[in-house]
Amino acid sequence: MNATVGLVSLLLFGSGMCGLMYQMVWFQDLRLVFGTSTAASAVVTAIFMGGLGLGSRLLGRVADRQANPLAWYGKLELGLAAAASLSPFLLAGVRSAYLALGGTLALGLLLGTVLRLALAMLVLAMPTVLMGGTFPAAARAVTGEADTGRWGLGCLYGANTLGGVAGVVLPSFLLFEAWGRQNTLWLAVGLNTAVALLALGLSVLGLGRQEPEDGLSSVGKEGRDGEAAGGSAPVPSGGNPARAAGKRPGARAADPAPAAAALASDPESPSGAADVALPAVPTAFAGGAAFLTGATFFLLEMVWYRLLSPVLGGSTYSFALVLATVLLGIGLGGFASLLRRPQDPPTLGGFAFWAAAGAAGTALPLALGDRVPVLAGLLQGLNGLGLAGMMAGWFVVTAVLVMPAALCSGVQFPLLLGLSGRGRQEVGAQAGRVYAWNTAGAITGSLAGGFGLLPALTAVGCWRLAGGAMVALAVAAAALGLRREGPHRTLVLSLPVAVLAVAMLGAPGPTAAWRHTAIGAGRGPLVGLSWNQIREWLAYNRRDILWEAEGVESSVALATSNGLAFKINGKCDGNSLGDASTQVMLGLLGAALHPAPQRAFVVGLGTGCTAGWLADVPGMERVDVVELEERVREVASRCTPINRGALQHPRLRLIIGDAREVLPTSPEPYDLIVSEPSNPFRAGIGSLYTREFYQAAAGRLRPGGRFAQWVQAYEIDLATMRTIYATLASVFPYVETWMANTGDLILVCSAEPPVIDLAALAARLAAEPFRTALWQAWRAVDIHGFLAHFLAAPAFATAIAEKETAAGGQPCTDDRLAIEYGLFRTHGATDLLSVWDLRAAAESMAAHRPALRGGEVDWSEVADHQLAFLTSLDQTTGRTFPEDTSEGRRLAAHAAFREGEFATFLRHWGKQERKPANPVEFAMLGEAFAYFGSEEALGMVEPIRDRMPGEAALIEARYWKSVGSHSQALDCLERAFTHFRRNPFPIEPLLRRGVQLAMVLALQDPARAPRAMDLLREPFLLFALDGMRRLVRAEIAMGADPPQAVEAFHDLEPNVPWLEKFLAGREAIYRKAQDPRRERAAADLDEFYRHQPNGRRRGILDE
């Protein structure tokens, strides 16, 4: 490597770093204006890549006319720095214009997209065009006469791309969090200016000085002889001279180099320049190959982001890591192209080989399939080393997926530049042309993938399509190479590599265990598990998925292990039953506190419960609900039994879009705004927790309006919780803290001091839909159960905000997403902050009760309601009382009940003074008495039969079983199960023990097994306890007649639990019934035993 190539490569490293830093800042800034939807992101990507392509195409020609191309490069970098320095001011104007015009909500998708294009172009056009011209200028500066194969361009390309790695890593992992985006932009401008000045300084010293292209500059014709010599097209090593000379095989081959030199040496020859500039491959092939590689690689990037989101958690860090790893692979591939000798020009055979290798590298992780998430789960052992350990594990997984294809892509681009021409003849123009076609392909791949291919073909289908396109490119290059160069080693090797790629592309690929398991969010640790345990983990996660779809924005799935749970990119974002306390009451809480809400705005559709129940509130005129992913509509449709028919509700309007765009551009005023997005650590979600978003919300509230914000109360530390309070308090003077359950907080914000009118609230709660919702979601029957969810008055939030400000803390802003980064660092962690810590802090400053008027509240009854609610969810309270007090004994009784220790429960309950005060406590006592066969159980059932008919039947079933009347017990179970197939929201601990009771009755008396199996044949409404129901039914089937037994195991196929009991039972049942699956069952059982430490369990006399 000569000094010129080395020094200019260092400049290109700095240029690449600054370019990616700009891109990271601009993309995030524009997303805050246009939203994070695919449509908005596609517009920004198209303008950015289009500017790069246009700049490379136009300014590449200009570079060829420069006598000092390095000086031209320095001027372009200086202009880029100046244009970038103007971008913050242009962005401010763009934001104002977009908001004033109403965005896509007012203009519609078509006009809104045109507006986005125009505004994005205003910010990005000038800097990206200048950025696009830098590489051709640098290429012109380093390519000399002797570099016929343009060997040095690989070094430039690699250095430029590795600089891009630094430009991704520094902002994403350090600068954005520490300095904010705007300061990061100014740092990039400073570094960019330094690169420009250094280039100009080196150009003054004569570095990279070249003769301008003949006929393209006023410099004249001096140096044409040298240009011609450098532009000759030698015969590739190992090629066919006759083909290279354009003759038929067997004809006499002319030596092209002397002929070209002779032509070029004659200044009067009209054809000399054209002959010398003849590229080694047709321009159409070079352009087409550049286009196809750009399109397939950008499509692959979208696939990788989608597929790695579950594995890496879908945070900003994970997205940055994927991009950095892609760029690292490309950069290393660029340097790998230097392994060929400088005097050896690139060949079509070599390009065909690397295209085939790229296809194989693309297909390899597809063939690995679910081994990729297993690897990710095993590498979670590195999480104990902190962020660095987590990133190391994630990098390994990401590299397995993207590095093979990225490395090959990095080799391909310099090869195309070398194949486009020889030496420095028109190197700037040709580099610009190849770069422009490559960026055009990138734009096409991005738009086609986001708007059509990804939803239509699924991510895995697009993966196969991209791999197949690479195979086709390899075949086309090989065919052309065979005609022009003849057979040689690399050309021949490309064929078996392409065949291998095709074979791997036919592999099954990822299953639900990869696509819909939140391994990256710490939900699938596999460290320390045996091979069989990992197989069971895979089987469970595959068996759990009922429905899945590929959306424009996300992959969506429905899981059924316990309630209908919807998953977005692998992470569960809501459960129809388990999250009802939040999803139903999040909106209704604000509606209950507001005197007369008429219009509401909801962020996130999900199960439809929040919006659907709000739409049923008396006096509500309209509920606008914004959902980013259209496929979530199916989730809400399947949850119709619990969301009041949300999608068909005449007062509900569903808007598909990004709330970050829709709410600020909405002209509508609202009485209630409810924000229930996903966890803030996920990429793009953090912008819904910033001061600017809260200011937009406050600006849309009518006088007396409420803003309700969901906040996770799990996996969160003190610092991040303080930032959340400080951010809300910086916009809303009054912030109340409510608890939906021990894992979810509801922060209710207002501009006026909140005061609860007890009489008015009690009347509102007694009316529908509040009455039903209060019972089904919070197990409350009056205002005491409602107030049981109050945690802290506004004085608490104010005190936290003041302390945070005094300590130098800052609210979360669009510029510095402190909440997003803070929650990322604690996701997956336990034993951090809890709702009881907040409650204790509020009590310490006497801010644990709301402002009331118009009556009195029995706070001891409120505490009892809270305890009953938590027990119904199998959750514990963090409150403590002395054991010898009535409160302490009730606390101990509830704890014993949750553990199923009914004797201890009755003993503690008998020592306290109060009688059961709500239906949950009657049910608890009824089940405990029933366990011991006491007739008092039947007395406890009567008060709850109207409100809890299913639970009442379960208690009676337990009683009849205890007194030995098994037939009556089964009759009661039949009534209970029939009820829960039609009605939602069972008290889960009671239903779980009811399902277990069915199994006990069947196993104790095999004659009753058919009826017990029949009782468990159909799922409960919304799949309550469905995983348990299916397994219990299979366990009963092991002692039942073959037809029923086979049917029960068929229900678990093809992902039968990978446990000895079920595998052995399945093999025996299928063998006895001569089922077609018997051989597969036997093979699975043998495989299980092969991986058991002690092998198959045999008797001492067995064969």
Buried (B, 14 or more C-beta within 10 A) or exposed (E): EEEBBEBBBBBBBBBBBBBBBBBBBBBBBBBBBBBBBBBBBBBBBBBBBBBBBBBBBBBBBBBBBBEBBBBBBBBBBBBBBBBBBEBBEBBEEBBEBBBEBBBBBBBEEEEBBEBBBEBBBBBBBBBBBBBBBBBBBBBBBBBBBBBBBBBBBBBBBBBBBBBBBBBBBBBBBEBBBEBBBBBBBBBBBEBBBBBBBBBBEBBEEEBBBBBBBBEBBEBEEEBBBBBBBBBBBBBBEBBBBBBBBEBEEEEEBBEBBEEBBEBBEBEEBEEBBEBBBBBBBEBEBBBBBBBBBBBBBBBBBBBBBBBBBBBBBBBBBBBBBBBBBBBBBBBBBBBBBBEBEBEBBBBBBBBBBBBBBBBBBBBBBBBBBBEBBBBBBBBBBBBEEEEEBBBEBBBBBBBBBBBBBBBBBBBBBBBBBBBBBBBBBBBBBBBBBBBBBBBBBBBBBBBBBBBEBBBEBBBBBBBBBBBBBBBBBBBBBBEBBBEBBBEBEBBBBBBEBBEBBBEBBEBEBBBBBBBBBBBBBBBBBBEEBEBBBBBBBBBBBBBBBBBBBBBBBBBBBBBBBBBBBBBBBBBBBBBBBBBBBBBBBBBBBBBBBBEEBBBBBBBBBBBBBBBBBBBBBEEBEBBBBBBBBBBBBBBBBBBBBBBBBBBEBEBBEBBBBBBBBBBBBBEEBBBBBBBBBBBBBBBBBBBBBBBBBBBBBBEBBEEEBBBBBBBBBBBBBEBBBBBBBBBBBBBBBBBBBBBBBBBBBBBBBBBEEBEBBBEBBBEBBEEEBBBBBBBBBBBBBBBBBBBBBBBBBBBBBBBBBEEBBEEEBBBBBBBBBBBBBBBBBBBBEEEBBBBBBBBBBBBEEEBBBBEBEEEEBEEEBBBBBBBBBBBBBEEBBEBEBEEEEBBBBBBBBBBBBBEEBBEBBBBBBEBBEBEBBBBBBBBBBBBBBBBBBBEBBBEBBEBBBEBBBBBBBBBBBBBBBBBEBBEBBBBBBBBBBBBBBEBBBBBBBBBBBBBEBBBBBBBEEEEBBBBBBEBBEEBBBBBBBBBBBBBBBBBBBBEBEBEBBBBBBBBBEEBBBBBBEBBBBBBBBBEEBEBEBBEBBBEBBEBBBEBBEEEEEEEEEEE
